[in-house]
Amino acid sequence: MKDQAILFDYILHLADNQLILGQRLSELCGHGPELEQDIAITNIALDLIGQAQLLYDYAGQLDELGRDQDQLAFLRDAHEFRNVQLVEQPNRDFAHVIVRQYLFDEYMFRIYQALTDGLDERLAQIARKAIIEVKYHLRFSRNWMLRLGDGTDISNQKMQAALDRFWPFTGELFQPGITEDILTKAGVAPELKDLEPQWLEAVTATLKEANLHVPDRPRQRSGTGSGKAGIHTEHLGHLLTEMQFLQRAYPGLKW
Amino acid sequence: MSNNKEWPLWEVFIASKRGLHPKHVGSLHAADAQMALENARDVYSRRMEGESIWVVEAKHIVASTDEDTDAFFEPAKNKIYRHPTFYKLPKEVNKM
């Protein structure tokens, strides 16, 4: 694989993470549990989609097929998406929305932090812009972890159930993609195994404060079966069907 | 949330720039002060309305009522001498 293709693949992975989670959150537009939370979640969705745009724009310039950001987002099939499986998991209830968001925010905060020091200047620039947004997302999701985890019996149970469900998916976050090691060695991509203990420490502290416990389940390492390799759960296809409908039905349609 | 009780109402004040006094921009519902501040950020500062937010639970605001209006404000109407329009401003002051 050529250097350019390796970088393309990695940026696509970052962009897909943000787009897919942004799409998941935007499903809640008009369906939030309270008007204020509805707007808050929609704001986060827009932040994530904005970050995805910057990343797709960069990826597009490296793409051998010369696709632009819209084509990358709306004309690829599920197996071509490089996002981690956590972000494609359905919303189910507000506890799931918050837990998924929190686990991912703690992760993205560290990824962006590391990228700001990375040797790829354009990625570093995108990360510097994005990390300001992620700081707020983390504050939002962490506060809700505490509020609901340490709330009523029912809210605690729902949070723990969501946490148990998502916990196995967090192993993949720190598992490098097939060619990602090359970028890590080159000083472009973060060293995931260095970030993992920091992530686990922060998450564990929050769970303790939120009266939740670390699930007694393995954090799966799925090897080549990960989202980064294009292997997804059944949920991604459904998400794409809705997200890509317009471009599929009316190719090239402009806003 | 699980019991269908409404969250308390909060009033939101935003200062458009640091140092300017906050102006009332609206209200929202939130369970506690922290949430109220975050909700205010999300609901009322999306278009760069300001750089500082105050929230205060609405029940802590003491407001005059319609019934008070006459007693409170009528007497001031015929006391135009309270407006400083009869005085000549020194040039240096320019505008007030």
Chai-1 contact restraints between the chains, C-beta under 6 A:
chainA,res_idxA,chainB,res_idxB,connection_type,confidence,min_distance_angstrom,max_distance_angstrom,comment,restraint_id
A,E36,B,L28,contact,1.0,0.0,6.0,A-B,restraint_1
A,E36,B,N39,contact,1.0,0.0,6.0,A-B,restraint_2
A,E36,B,V43,contact,1.0,0.0,6.0,A-B,restraint_3
A,I39,B,D42,contact,1.0,0.0,6.0,A-B,restraint_4
A,I39,B,V43,contact,1.0,0.0,6.0,A-B,restraint_5
A,A40,B,D42,contact,1.0,0.0,6.0,A-B,restraint_6
A,N43,B,D42,contact,1.0,0.0,6.0,A-B,restraint_7
A,T152,B,S2,contact,1.0,0.0,6.0,A-B,restraint_8
A,I154,B,S2,contact,1.0,0.0,6.0,A-B,restraint_9
